[in-house]
Structures are given as structure tokens and as C-alpha cells.
Amino acid sequence: MIKALRLRFLFIIFMIFMALFWGQEKFRTNIQTGVCEDFDYEKWVCISGFNLKTVPFFMQLIDVKTFLFVFGLTFLGSWFNKGNFSNKIERASHLAKDAGELAATIGAVISFSGIFFEPSLHITFKYIFVAYLYGNLLGYLLTVISNYIRSEEESANALDQSSVTP
């Protein structure tokens, strides 16, 4: 199973990497955060604003607490001792998306229940959409694994049926 999926996962990771880090005909390694008041669309940079910082883009995608929350809810809600393994993985893929939505909703409720401070909205939306990202990525990867396991099961069943002579 691992050998067949290795190349696919590498290609999937490459495509996701390109979608995230390739923009304006160059690789994005850093990103500006803050509240922009004057943006230069030709250079794709903010000229003036509030609390502007240039930070590594990759670090903006990492939030360990959110990942553990989404992964934990997915595992706790979908893993049982009985049942077909491919069905478990498929159910877990759907639950991962739901866990991402739940984490995003909890983040939104917590963030918007407090004092409203407009310049901090970019931080709030970062956490909300990172939760969606983790839920969807986990769900997608589990779907790929489930599809592979199902295709293996189907090919094994086809071999068993073809070996039976009437």
C-alpha cells in the first residue's frame, strides 16, 4: 500500500505546495500581515498601514493546537473496533471536514464574542480558515487512502471471482 501511494502523495503535496506558495509568477516565501491602507498592485506590496509585519508564509499555515483539535475530533468520532477498514477511513474523511468546520465555528464564536477590534480581524480569520484548511486536507488525504483500499479490495474480489470455475 505504501509504495503505490507514495508517488501520489508526493504529487498531491507538490500541487498543494504550488497552490499555496506560487503567486505573481514567483515563489512566496514571506507575506505581509497587518491592516493595509495603501496597496501597490504592481509590486504586490502594502506601502502603508497599521501593524505591518513581514513574516514567513509557511509559519502562517502552522497551528498545532488547531491541528490537534481537528485530528482528535476526527479520530475520536470515527475510529471503532468493528467494521470494514475502508468504510472507517471513508467515514473519517467526512468527519474530518466536519471537525474543521466545527473548529472554525468555535474560533469564530470565541473571536467575535469579545471586544471588536478591526485591526485584529486578520488574525481571527487566519485561525478560522486554518481550521477549514486542516479539516479539508485531512478529509482529502483520508479519501485518497480510502479509494486506494477500495480499489485493492475490488481487484482482490475480481481475482477471486475469476478463479471460481462453474
C-alpha atoms as one frame of an Amber mdcrd trajectory, in Angstrom:
protein
   0.000   0.000   0.000   2.732   2.460   0.930   4.683   2.119  -2.333   1.644
   2.736  -4.504   0.524   5.758  -2.504   3.965   7.332  -2.051   4.187   8.830
  -5.542   0.588  10.021  -5.458   1.058  11.710  -2.095   4.251  13.372  -3.282
   2.447  14.727  -6.338  -0.530  15.850  -4.222   1.802  17.621  -1.782   3.618
  19.256  -4.716   0.334  20.528  -6.170  -0.797  21.903  -2.797   2.639  23.488
  -2.303   2.423  25.186  -5.703  -1.118  26.413  -4.992  -0.034  27.944  -1.700
   3.424  29.284  -2.491   3.336  30.211  -6.195   1.864  33.618  -6.932   2.551
  36.627  -9.128   4.941  34.491 -11.206   7.322  33.823  -8.292   7.548  31.799
  -5.098   6.118  33.384  -1.977   8.372  32.819   0.988   7.287  35.831   3.037
   3.952  37.566   3.426   2.898  40.891   4.872   0.405  40.856   7.701  -1.482
  43.723   9.279  -4.056  46.233   8.060  -3.146  47.795   4.733  -4.267  51.300
   3.861  -2.306  51.836   0.634  -1.531  48.850  -1.608   0.731  48.824  -4.680
  -0.809  46.305  -7.096   2.152  46.344  -9.481   4.705  45.340  -6.841   2.088
  43.395  -4.827   3.113  45.031  -1.557   1.454  47.198   1.068   3.007  50.659
   1.262   1.376  51.932   4.451  -0.902  50.595   7.129  -1.323  49.512  10.731
   0.871  46.861  12.379   2.533  45.774   9.112   4.958  42.891   9.517   6.728
  40.642   7.041   6.657  37.054   8.279   7.493  33.637   6.761   4.462  32.420
   4.821   4.932  28.785   5.838   4.666  29.656   9.529   1.253  31.224   8.878
  -0.043  27.766   7.913   1.061  26.043  11.126  -1.161  25.968  14.181  -0.524
  22.879  16.287  -3.493  23.364  18.623  -5.955  23.626  15.748  -4.464  20.585
  14.003  -4.652  18.505  17.187  -8.237  19.629  17.740  -9.330  18.676  14.193
  -7.336  15.426  14.163  -8.520  14.485  17.670 -12.193  15.063  16.863 -11.806
  13.070  13.658 -10.116  10.142  15.395 -12.466  10.089  18.378 -15.571  10.345
  16.225 -14.706   7.791  13.573 -12.493   5.046  14.961 -14.264   1.947  16.233
 -13.053  -1.645  16.651 -15.670  -3.235  14.420 -16.318  -2.691  10.762 -14.610
  -2.587   7.391 -11.350  -0.588   7.375 -12.074   1.221   4.095 -15.518   2.235
   5.376 -13.928   3.566   8.565 -11.463   5.658   6.571 -14.234   6.986   4.319
 -16.376   7.973   7.311 -13.326   9.593   8.888 -12.795  11.680   5.743 -16.292
  13.125   6.038 -15.878  13.654   9.757 -12.547  15.473   9.245 -14.305  18.106
   7.147 -16.988  18.432   9.813 -14.315  18.734  12.517 -12.624  21.506  10.517
 -15.932  23.350  10.225 -16.603  22.876  13.941 -13.147  24.191  14.853 -13.660
  27.198  12.572 -17.078  27.873  14.087 -15.732  27.640  17.634 -12.903  30.019
  16.686 -15.379  32.471  15.181 -17.684  32.364  18.200 -14.778  32.934  20.601
 -13.249  35.686  18.462 -16.430  37.608  17.731 -17.838  37.315  21.259 -15.173
  39.577  22.708 -14.265  43.176  22.107 -14.408  44.092  18.426 -11.038  45.421
  17.269 -10.978  45.732  13.497  -7.178  45.600  13.004  -7.080  42.152  14.628
  -9.593  40.619  12.221  -6.814  39.225  10.023  -5.647  37.102  12.967  -9.183
  35.885  13.628  -9.746  34.900  10.021  -6.346  33.218   9.889  -7.350  30.817
  12.670 -10.803  30.233  11.199  -9.520  29.386   7.737  -6.586  27.332   9.005
  -9.169  25.124  10.749 -11.024  24.732   7.440  -7.720  24.002   5.694  -6.762
  21.272   8.163 -10.206  19.662   8.021 -10.303  19.660   4.234  -6.705  18.453
   3.840  -7.214  15.643   6.323 -10.502  14.703   4.686  -8.918  14.714   1.231
  -5.981  12.537   2.306  -8.293  10.076   4.034 -10.442   9.917   0.897  -7.366
   9.104  -1.207  -6.410   6.310   1.197  -9.993   5.003   1.242 -10.146   4.986
  -2.560  -6.882   3.050  -2.736  -8.039   0.456  -0.186 -11.359   0.047  -2.005
  -9.631  -0.451  -5.355  -7.402  -3.116  -3.768 -10.462  -4.847  -2.325 -12.275
  -4.686  -5.668  -9.308  -6.130  -7.557  -8.959  -8.921  -4.968 -12.685  -9.710
  -5.310 -12.394  -9.721  -9.107  -9.499 -12.195  -8.902 -11.435 -14.421  -6.516
 -14.474 -14.431  -8.774 -12.459 -15.138 -11.918 -10.690 -18.091 -10.283 -14.005
 -19.778  -9.450 -14.995 -22.133 -12.267 -18.658 -23.131 -12.686
